Structures are given as C-alpha cells and as structure tokens.
Amino acid sequence: MMRKIFVIGLALVMAAGMCAQTTTKKKRIREKPVKHYIDVYAGGGVSSFGYSLEGGNAGIGGSFTLGAGYTYFFRPYIGVQAGLQLSRVATTARLTQPIEWTTWQDGTPLTDYTGEQYTHRTTFANWKEKELAYLFQIPVGLRFRYFKDRDSRVGLHAAVGLNLSFPMLSRYVHTSGDVTHTGWYPQWQLELHDLPGRFETEPFVTEQEETLKKKLNKVNAEMYAELGTSIRLNVRTELFIAAYMQYMLNDFSSVKRDARIPLGFANNHNHYAFMSEYRGLIGTDKVGALHPWVVGLKVGVSVSPIKTEREKRKELKKLARQYPDVLEPMLVHDTIYVFDTIYMYKHDTVQQIITDTVQTERIIRDTIMIIQEQKAVEAIDSMLSESVIWFNLNEYEPILEPAYIIDSIAAVMKQHPNIRLHVNGHACRLGSDAYNQRLALQRAQAVAKLLREKGVSGERLQIRSYSSSYPYRYNNEHQLSKDRRVEIIPETDHKKIKTEEIEDEDF
C-alpha cells in the first residue's frame, strides 16, 4: 500500500514539475548569422615572373598585396566575395654565361674596320637586375569559414577564385655589374680587348633605364587561393590570417617571341651597337613565357556594417531604461516584432520615434497593425474587383469565377484575425420583393458557409440581404445577370487587438 502511495506521489510531483516548466519556459530568439562583411587586408611574401632565362638564372623577389572588398555569406559557411587590390610582383635576374656572335642579325659575317672576320664575345661580371610589375586587380571568388559552434572564437578561413590583372607600371632596375666585350680572331688565335671605343668594359649607364609599359600591358586572368584561421572578435567583426598564393594562367608578356630584341644587339646593327640599347630581360629573346606567381601571408579584418538582432535588442533595452513609461511594456509585448517593424519601415531612429511621435507602446502596436490590415483589405478588394460570385436565376448555388477566390480570401483572413467581412446577397428584379429578399439571403448564407469551411470564423462574417435594391458595385447599373450575385466587402475592427507575449532569455 505504501509503495503504491509513493509511486502515485512521485508521478504527481513529476507532472507538476513538467507543468511548471511548460508555463515558465521562455521563447528564445536565435541570433541570425551575419551575412554582410566589408573586408580590408594586406599581405606580403615572395614572387617571381616565372620565366626561364637562357645564359643566366631568375630568382625570387619581394611582393605585397593591399586590398578591400565585400563578402556576402548566402549560407552560414559559404559566401561570394569581390573587391579591388594592388599587388607587386618582382624577380631578381642574373646573367652569368658569355654570349658569342659570328654574324649580324641579317646573317652577314662580322668584320672589323680592316675587313677581317672575327667572333664578338660578351661576358657579364656580377650582372644583376630586378624586374618589377605593379598590378591593379579585381578578385572574384568564393569564401569559406567554419566555426565549430556559434560560441567558438577560432575557426577555419579559406578562399578561392580568379583575379583580373591590369598592369599599371612595369620596369626593370639594374642593381650591379658590367659587361666586357672582346674580339676573337680564329685565323690568328688572338683575342683582343681593352681597346677604347671597341672591345672594352662597358659599365651600366643610369640614363639607359627605361620603363616597360609597352612590354607588360596585357590584361590577364590569375587564380588565387587562401587558407588560414578566422578569429571572431565579436558578433560583427572577424580577423583572418591566411597563407595565400596567386598564379597567372596565361603568358603575361605582350611581346611576341619573334618581335623580341636579341640580347646584346642594338637596332642599327653597326659594330659599335652591342648592348648600347639594352632594355631589360623581358624584351629579349633569352626570356621564355611569363607566368608570375606569388606566395605570402595575408592579414585582414572583416566588419559587418549591419546591426545584428542582439544589438538591436540591447539598444531597445537601453532606451527602455531611459523611457520606462513608454518602452517597458514592449519588453513583454511582442518586443522583437515591434522593433524590427520600425526598422523595416525606416521611419526614423528609435530615439526620434520615442521623443517625437510615440507616446505609448499601444500606439506603436496599433499603428503597425492598422497599416498591415489596410494592405490586407486592399488585397481582398483587388481580388474581388477581378472576380465574381454569380448565381443562376432562382438558384443559390454559387458560381465562382475564378474557382479559387474563396480560398484566396480565406488565406488573407487567417493571417489577419481583426478583419471582418460583410457578405451581402443580391437578386435581380424578376419576382416579388419578398421572394427576392429571401433568395438573396440564401445566396449570402451559401457563400458564408464556404468561408466557414475554409477556416473563417462565423463571428467575423456579417450576412445581409439587399434583394434587388442595388446594382453591381463595380459598374453601378442594373443588369439582370450581374444583379444575381453576392458581394464580399472587408473591413477592420481595431477595437479587438490581440497580442502574443514573447519573452527573451537575453532580457
């Protein structure tokens, strides 16, 4: 017996606890993930033009990238990004192997002023130069981020896409070295050098530096990728640190192979023209195709300019402390709905609405509901102006044109519980007044029955019979066929405003 009493008592206590939990459970409003970000970033690393060099070697140079962009996350972890950035690509080149010529470019043998044939030799002593290109780029691609949960501070950052690259400035800079010219006479087994004006050591002249704007003027596509860490500083700000790489897909140089100047020759082809008009390695026949690449480390910050729902609620809570008589009830009565609606219509800031126009929470809520219900009434009127509920002579079975008109009206009524409908029955002039009055009432009752079957409460329907007194309201003249009808006229009742209490754990 005691065991049964104990079991029954335990069941009652558990049931009471569940009821208490149910009645005190608060509806938590989940924070929506931030979708819009403005990105600002900078990076640095190493780069190369990626060309092969005959008679020497090409090494890496320093690079950087600066940029800003916009990212929209259409999914919590995946978004699209676009922006503008400036990048620098550099290569350090060295010439080490000597070059020999026995003929001019046109194929004629090399001869000196006495008519003797010889071989012209050019050797390089510590010759070093740097190729530079500054690129204006438009990156477009996908961006990925992953946090284990919404409270995680550190997550994964990745991006992949394409750059459109526009060369802004391209040039070379000679850093060290000189060139020695000698003449080899095989018939005498003699090599001549240190002859002024002819076979001598030729130092690099500063005035010979020239920009290569016409050499690198080709718009090109470039692939880029990033992988690193995203650090969440707060709800709207993220810091990302990532390793990045870029690789040009097509040949970057616009100088065709058959149009390049042979290394060591001038354009006028005389025996004083060797190396005197040298324009850098990019424009010579010793350089292969250019596919620049860049690798480095990038640091940036992403900031969302749009306030989150949590920030809006905090702002409203702060204002409620300043204006307790006005906003304190809003913390209980549909807080988020009212606040978001104010922002949606963009009437003004919350502060100005409170100080200038809003006197009570009731006025705010009623005004919003009136606006929404007026739009719903206009929607029903618009549907009815293009639709008809007809009846055959002496019948009260409705003919719906279109057939779904009752469904459409019922759907609007369910969304707006404060709208009422006048269901007015009419008849044509054939028959006595008493008969037409009864027939019109039967027609109105038939239509009201259809609305109730679609879920519209009968308390919201007012049925009336007008016999044959009034013509169709959309043409204002009597016609026998159009007089046999039912008209539905919507109206709102603002005296019965129902609100749903929503509590938030954040409050």
DATACOR-V457895 format. One record per residue. N is the residue number from 0. RES is the residue in one letter. SS is DSSP state (H for helix, E for strand, L for the rest). PHI is phi in whole degrees, -180 to 180 (NA if undefined). D_LAST is the distance of its C-alpha to the last C-alpha in Angstrom with 1 decimal. Layout:
n: {N	N}
res: {RES	RES}
ss: {SS	SS}
phi: {PHI	PHI}
d_last: {D_LAST	D_LAST}
This chain:
n: {0	1	2	3	4	5	6	7	8	9	10	11	12	13	14	15	16	17	18	19	20	21	22	23	24	25	26	27	28	29	30	31	32	33	34	35	36	37	38	39	40	41	42	43	44	45	46	47	48	49	50	51	52	53	54	55	56	57	58	59	60	61	62	63	64	65	66	67	68	69	70	71	72	73	74	75	76	77	78	79	80	81	82	83	84	85	86	87	88	89	90	91	92	93	94	95	96	97	98	99	100	101	102	103	104	105	106	107	108	109	110	111	112	113	114	115	116	117	118	119	120	121	122	123	124	125	126	127	128	129	130	131	132	133	134	135	136	137	138	139	140	141	142	143	144	145	146	147	148	149	150	151	152	153	154	155	156	157	158	159	160	161	162	163	164	165	166	167	168	169	170	171	172	173	174	175	176	177	178	179	180	181	182	183	184	185	186	187	188	189	190	191	192	193	194	195	196	197	198	199	200	201	202	203	204	205	206	207	208	209	210	211	212	213	214	215	216	217	218	219	220	221	222	223	224	225	226	227	228	229	230	231	232	233	234	235	236	237	238	239	240	241	242	243	244	245	246	247	248	249	250	251	252	253	254	255	256	257	258	259	260	261	262	263	264	265	266	267	268	269	270	271	272	273	274	275	276	277	278	279	280	281	282	283	284	285	286	287	288	289	290	291	292	293	294	295	296	297	298	299	300	301	302	303	304	305	306	307	308	309	310	311	312	313	314	315	316	317	318	319	320	321	322	323	324	325	326	327	328	329	330	331	332	333	334	335	336	337	338	339	340	341	342	343	344	345	346	347	348	349	350	351	352	353	354	355	356	357	358	359	360	361	362	363	364	365	366	367	368	369	370	371	372	373	374	375	376	377	378	379	380	381	382	383	384	385	386	387	388	389	390	391	392	393	394	395	396	397	398	399	400	401	402	403	404	405	406	407	408	409	410	411	412	413	414	415	416	417	418	419	420	421	422	423	424	425	426	427	428	429	430	431	432	433	434	435	436	437	438	439	440	441	442	443	444	445	446	447	448	449	450	451	452	453	454	455	456	457	458	459	460	461	462	463	464	465	466	467	468	469	470	471	472	473	474	475	476	477	478	479	480	481	482	483	484	485	486	487	488	489	490	491	492	493	494	495	496	497	498	499	500	501	502	503	504	505	506}
res: {M	M	R	K	I	F	V	I	G	L	A	L	V	M	A	A	G	M	C	A	Q	T	T	T	K	K	K	R	I	R	E	K	P	V	K	H	Y	I	D	V	Y	A	G	G	G	V	S	S	F	G	Y	S	L	E	G	G	N	A	G	I	G	G	S	F	T	L	G	A	G	Y	T	Y	F	F	R	P	Y	I	G	V	Q	A	G	L	Q	L	S	R	V	A	T	T	A	R	L	T	Q	P	I	E	W	T	T	W	Q	D	G	T	P	L	T	D	Y	T	G	E	Q	Y	T	H	R	T	T	F	A	N	W	K	E	K	E	L	A	Y	L	F	Q	I	P	V	G	L	R	F	R	Y	F	K	D	R	D	S	R	V	G	L	H	A	A	V	G	L	N	L	S	F	P	M	L	S	R	Y	V	H	T	S	G	D	V	T	H	T	G	W	Y	P	Q	W	Q	L	E	L	H	D	L	P	G	R	F	E	T	E	P	F	V	T	E	Q	E	E	T	L	K	K	K	L	N	K	V	N	A	E	M	Y	A	E	L	G	T	S	I	R	L	N	V	R	T	E	L	F	I	A	A	Y	M	Q	Y	M	L	N	D	F	S	S	V	K	R	D	A	R	I	P	L	G	F	A	N	N	H	N	H	Y	A	F	M	S	E	Y	R	G	L	I	G	T	D	K	V	G	A	L	H	P	W	V	V	G	L	K	V	G	V	S	V	S	P	I	K	T	E	R	E	K	R	K	E	L	K	K	L	A	R	Q	Y	P	D	V	L	E	P	M	L	V	H	D	T	I	Y	V	F	D	T	I	Y	M	Y	K	H	D	T	V	Q	Q	I	I	T	D	T	V	Q	T	E	R	I	I	R	D	T	I	M	I	I	Q	E	Q	K	A	V	E	A	I	D	S	M	L	S	E	S	V	I	W	F	N	L	N	E	Y	E	P	I	L	E	P	A	Y	I	I	D	S	I	A	A	V	M	K	Q	H	P	N	I	R	L	H	V	N	G	H	A	C	R	L	G	S	D	A	Y	N	Q	R	L	A	L	Q	R	A	Q	A	V	A	K	L	L	R	E	K	G	V	S	G	E	R	L	Q	I	R	S	Y	S	S	S	Y	P	Y	R	Y	N	N	E	H	Q	L	S	K	D	R	R	V	E	I	I	P	E	T	D	H	K	K	I	K	T	E	E	I	E	D	E	D	F}
ss: {L	H	H	H	H	H	H	H	H	H	H	H	H	H	H	H	H	H	H	H	H	H	H	H	L	L	L	L	L	L	L	L	L	L	L	E	E	E	E	E	E	E	E	E	E	E	E	E	L	L	L	L	E	L	L	E	E	E	E	E	E	E	E	E	E	E	E	E	E	E	E	E	L	L	L	L	L	E	E	E	E	E	E	E	E	E	E	E	E	E	E	E	E	E	E	L	L	L	E	E	E	L	E	L	L	L	L	L	E	L	E	L	L	L	L	L	E	L	E	E	E	E	E	E	E	E	E	E	E	E	E	E	E	E	E	E	E	E	E	E	E	E	E	E	E	E	L	L	L	L	L	L	L	E	E	E	E	E	E	E	E	E	E	E	E	E	E	E	E	E	E	E	E	E	E	E	E	E	E	E	E	E	E	E	E	L	L	L	L	E	E	E	L	L	L	L	L	L	L	L	E	E	E	L	L	H	H	H	L	L	E	L	L	L	L	L	L	L	L	E	E	E	E	E	E	E	E	E	E	E	E	E	L	L	L	L	E	E	E	E	E	E	E	E	E	E	E	E	L	L	L	L	L	L	L	L	H	H	H	L	E	L	L	L	L	L	L	L	L	L	L	L	L	L	L	L	L	L	L	L	H	H	H	E	L	L	E	L	L	L	L	L	E	E	E	E	E	E	E	E	E	E	E	L	L	L	L	L	H	H	H	H	H	H	H	H	H	H	H	H	H	H	L	H	H	H	H	H	H	H	H	L	E	L	H	H	H	H	H	H	H	H	H	H	H	L	L	L	L	H	H	H	H	H	H	H	H	L	L	L	H	H	H	H	H	H	H	H	H	H	H	H	H	H	H	H	H	H	H	H	H	H	H	H	H	L	L	E	E	E	L	L	L	L	L	L	L	L	E	E	E	L	L	L	H	H	H	H	H	H	H	H	H	H	H	L	L	L	E	E	E	E	E	E	E	L	L	L	L	L	L	L	H	H	H	H	H	H	H	H	H	H	H	H	H	H	H	H	H	H	H	H	H	L	L	L	L	H	H	H	E	E	E	E	E	L	L	L	L	L	L	L	L	L	L	L	L	L	L	H	H	H	H	L	E	E	E	E	E	E	E	E	L	L	L	L	L	L	L	L	E	L	L	L	L	L	L}
phi: {NA	-62	-64	-64	-64	-64	-64	-63	-63	-63	-64	-65	-63	-64	-64	-63	-64	-65	-64	-62	-64	-67	-75	-101	-66	-99	-85	-86	-94	-73	-75	-76	-67	-71	-107	-107	-138	-103	-108	-132	-151	-148	-150	-148	-178	-122	-152	-159	-73	72	-98	-88	-130	-78	81	-177	-145	-117	-113	-82	-134	-73	-143	-151	-146	-130	-165	-146	-164	-132	-127	-120	-90	-79	-130	-55	-117	-131	-147	-110	-136	-150	-175	-135	-153	-117	-130	-122	-119	-143	-138	-100	-115	-130	-102	-125	-92	-70	-122	-126	-133	-114	-137	-77	-63	-84	97	-76	-65	-75	-135	-90	-70	-93	92	-81	-79	-154	-110	-88	-115	-124	-119	-113	-112	54	-79	-144	-145	-122	-97	-129	-149	-106	-116	-92	-126	-120	-84	-138	-175	-108	-124	-122	-143	-145	-118	-59	-152	-68	-97	-69	-94	-122	-142	-97	-123	-154	-154	-154	175	-128	-109	-96	-108	-121	-64	-98	-151	-134	-160	-124	-131	-81	-107	-165	103	-147	-122	-116	-105	-136	-119	-105	-106	-65	-68	-114	52	-131	-116	-102	-156	55	-104	-56	78	-140	-100	-146	-81	-112	-71	-75	-100	-59	-64	-81	-67	-139	-72	-112	-60	-84	-89	-125	-126	-101	-70	-143	-100	-138	-88	-136	-151	-138	-154	-174	-119	-113	-113	-84	-80	-157	-62	-111	-131	-132	-102	-124	-127	-147	-80	-132	-143	-135	-146	-75	-79	-112	-62	-78	-79	-93	-86	-69	-59	-78	-105	-81	-83	-60	-62	105	-98	-98	-85	-94	53	-116	-77	-108	-102	-67	64	-74	-125	-65	-118	99	-69	-61	-92	-109	-80	-92	-109	-85	-65	-104	-129	-60	-137	-140	-132	-177	-119	-119	-128	-152	-134	-117	-124	-89	-81	-102	-68	-85	-61	-63	-66	-63	-67	-65	-64	-66	-65	-65	-67	-65	-70	-80	-127	-65	-68	-95	-103	-60	-62	-69	-71	-109	-97	54	-59	-67	-62	-65	-64	-66	-66	-61	-69	-65	-78	55	-66	-177	-74	-61	-60	-69	-62	-67	-77	-103	-124	-94	-105	-143	-64	-64	-65	-60	-66	-65	-64	-64	-68	-63	-61	-67	-70	-63	-66	-66	-62	-63	-66	-65	-60	-64	-64	-72	-67	-108	-130	-139	-114	-99	-144	-75	-60	63	-123	-128	-90	-68	-111	-95	-132	-79	-68	-94	-62	-66	-60	-65	-66	-63	-64	-66	-63	-68	-77	-128	-71	-96	-88	-114	-124	-95	-105	-107	-93	-136	-139	-84	-81	-75	106	-76	-64	-64	-66	-68	-64	-69	-66	-65	-66	-63	-67	-64	-66	-65	-70	-61	-62	-62	-67	-65	-65	-90	104	-87	-64	-65	-67	-96	-114	-115	-97	-138	-123	-117	52	-116	-75	-122	-77	-60	-71	-95	-137	61	-148	-73	-141	-56	-69	-81	-75	-88	-157	-128	-109	-110	-121	-84	-152	-109	-122	-85	-81	-118	-103	-106	-122	-107	-75	-126	-109	-125	-62	-67	-83}
d_last: {48.3	45.9	44.7	43.9	42.1	40.0	39.1	38.2	36.0	34.2	33.6	32.3	29.8	28.6	28.3	26.3	23.9	23.5	23.0	20.3	18.6	19.0	17.7	14.5	13.8	10.6	11.4	10.2	10.9	13.3	13.9	17.3	19.9	21.2	24.6	26.2	27.5	30.1	32.3	34.5	36.8	40.0	42.4	45.7	48.4	51.9	53.7	57.1	59.0	60.0	63.7	66.8	69.4	73.1	74.9	71.7	68.2	64.7	61.9	58.2	56.7	53.5	50.8	47.4	44.9	42.5	40.3	37.2	35.9	33.2	31.6	30.0	28.6	29.5	28.4	25.8	28.8	31.5	32.0	34.8	35.6	38.2	39.2	42.0	43.4	46.5	48.3	51.5	54.0	56.9	59.9	62.5	66.0	69.2	72.8	75.0	77.8	80.9	81.7	85.3	87.0	90.5	90.2	88.5	85.8	88.5	90.4	93.3	94.3	93.3	96.4	97.0	99.1	102.2	101.4	100.7	97.9	95.2	91.7	88.9	86.5	83.1	81.3	78.0	77.4	73.7	72.7	68.9	66.7	63.1	61.9	58.7	56.7	53.5	51.7	49.3	47.2	44.8	42.8	41.4	40.1	37.4	34.6	33.1	30.1	29.0	26.1	26.2	22.5	19.4	18.9	22.6	23.7	27.3	28.8	32.0	33.1	36.2	37.9	41.2	43.0	45.9	46.8	49.2	51.1	53.1	55.4	55.1	57.6	59.9	62.5	64.3	65.0	68.1	67.4	70.7	74.0	77.3	79.7	83.4	85.9	89.2	92.0	93.6	97.2	98.1	101.7	102.1	99.3	98.1	94.6	94.5	91.7	91.1	93.2	91.9	90.7	90.8	89.9	87.7	84.3	81.8	78.8	75.7	75.8	72.4	73.5	73.5	69.7	68.4	65.1	64.9	62.9	65.4	65.2	61.5	60.4	59.3	55.9	54.8	52.1	50.4	48.2	45.3	43.0	40.3	38.9	36.6	33.1	29.8	27.4	23.8	22.9	19.4	17.9	20.5	23.4	25.9	29.1	32.0	35.3	38.0	41.7	43.1	46.5	48.4	51.7	53.9	55.0	58.2	61.0	59.6	63.0	64.6	68.0	70.1	72.1	75.4	74.5	73.6	76.1	77.9	77.0	79.7	81.4	81.3	81.7	85.3	86.8	89.3	90.2	88.2	85.0	83.5	79.8	80.2	77.6	75.2	71.8	69.5	69.1	67.0	69.9	72.5	74.0	72.9	69.2	67.8	64.8	61.6	58.4	56.1	53.4	50.6	48.5	46.0	42.5	39.8	36.6	34.1	30.5	28.5	25.9	24.0	24.2	21.6	17.9	15.7	13.0	10.4	12.2	12.3	8.6	8.5	11.6	10.6	7.9	10.9	13.2	11.5	12.3	15.8	16.4	14.7	17.5	17.0	13.4	11.5	12.7	11.6	7.9	9.7	12.9	13.1	10.7	11.7	15.2	15.8	14.5	16.5	19.5	19.7	20.0	22.4	24.8	24.6	25.5	24.3	21.4	18.3	19.7	23.1	22.0	20.2	23.2	26.0	25.5	22.4	22.7	20.4	17.7	20.6	22.9	20.7	20.1	23.8	25.2	23.5	24.8	28.2	28.6	27.8	30.1	32.9	32.9	33.1	36.0	37.7	37.5	39.1	41.8	42.5	43.0	45.3	47.4	48.4	48.8	51.1	51.3	55.1	57.5	61.2	63.7	63.5	60.6	56.9	55.8	53.4	54.2	51.0	51.3	49.4	48.9	45.1	44.4	43.1	40.7	39.3	38.8	37.2	34.7	33.5	33.4	31.1	28.6	28.8	29.1	30.0	33.2	36.4	39.8	43.3	45.8	49.2	52.4	55.6	59.3	62.3	65.3	67.5	68.0	67.6	64.6	63.9	64.0	61.8	59.3	59.0	59.0	56.2	54.1	54.7	53.6	50.3	49.7	50.4	47.8	45.2	45.9	45.2	41.8	40.9	42.0	39.6	36.6	36.7	36.4	39.7	37.8	37.0	40.7	43.3	46.8	49.7	53.3	55.2	58.5	60.3	59.3	57.1	57.6	55.1	52.4	52.5	56.2	57.1	60.6	62.0	62.9	63.8	61.8	58.7	58.9	58.4	54.6	51.1	48.7	44.9	43.2	39.3	37.4	33.9	32.8	29.9	30.2	28.4	25.0	22.8	19.0	16.9	13.7	11.0	7.7	5.6	5.3	3.8	0.0}
